[in-house]
Amino acid sequence: MSLLSNADWGPIVVAVVLFILLSPGMMFQLPTRTRVIEFGNMCTSGIAILVHAIIYFSLFTILIMEIGIHIHVY
């Protein structure tokens, strides 16, 4: 029996999906240099990185701790 057979893959999957979706400039950027929100501009700033990190942390905490997303692979 492998050590990874009872591993909880939920936090890993949620973290990867949120990282892809919430990368500043990839799908949207909040805030931008000229507007409040822009979609697909592929540019970023320091404040946008901070805002996206706060959103990422909040969503990750809610999904893992409160909702309890767990994926067990046997």
Beta strands, then each sheet from edge to edge (+ up, - down):
strand 1: 28-29
strand 2: 38-39
sheet 1: 1+ 2-
end
